[in-house]
Amino acid sequence: MSDENKVVAETRTSFGKGFARRLRAAGKIPAVIYGHGTDPVHVALPGHQVSLIIRRANALLDLDIDGTSQLALVKDVQKDPVHQIIEHIDLLVVKKGEKVSIDLPVVLTGESFAGTIAALDATTLAVEAEATHIPEHVEVSVEGLEEGAHITAADVKLPKGVTLVADPETLVVAISVPAAPVEDEAEGAAEAPADDAAEAPAEDAAAE
């Protein structure tokens, strides 16, 4: 694991929204660590460092809690919906060699056959992987695939040590041809009354 994931966590005994706001104002993020039958541990994490680490899906933190090392997987990140400020993080205790269930982002590679488009139906895949060897994503190649081609979860080549948890029949990618543009007849029909209306005053004038 990279040293960049080594994080010093401060244990905290104060709670509540007011205390959490003061923590965030001080550049720290409230978090709770749970799992393996242990009591939840409430900590404060260095905001800037952790914000950079969790840009990666399923980030693993090597925490230093009062001098004790603890591996923890980021399970949930709560953000302010307006300002996108991280308000709280849930961390799951993990052990080296342990298998964990995660959702891996799906990344498409290659180009499908000319004139077709590749529609990503499943943006993530539920898999199981060793806690300290979680890949960033899973790649799915659509190179040269023609209209009507489908890729299901069972077709996806997973990295070594990763096993599929999702339904094998889950549709991941579908190749299709975009619908040809159709002339908007309604627009032409809508213009006709406008022309008639424009001509009406001239006809009225002639009648006078």
QUIDASUL-V899478 format. One line per field, one symbol per residue. psi: psi as a letter, one per 40 degrees, with the letter a starting at -180 (. if undefined). A space follows every 10 residues. Layout:
psi = ???
This chain:
psi = iiedehhhhh iieiaidddd dddddefihi ihhiifeiih hhihihdddd dddedhifih hgihhfehhh hhhhdhhhih ddefhhdihh hhhiiheihi hihhihhiia hiiheiihhh dheihhihih defhidihhh heheiiheii hiddehhiih ehihdihdeh hdihhihihi hhhgdddddd dddddddddd ddddddd.
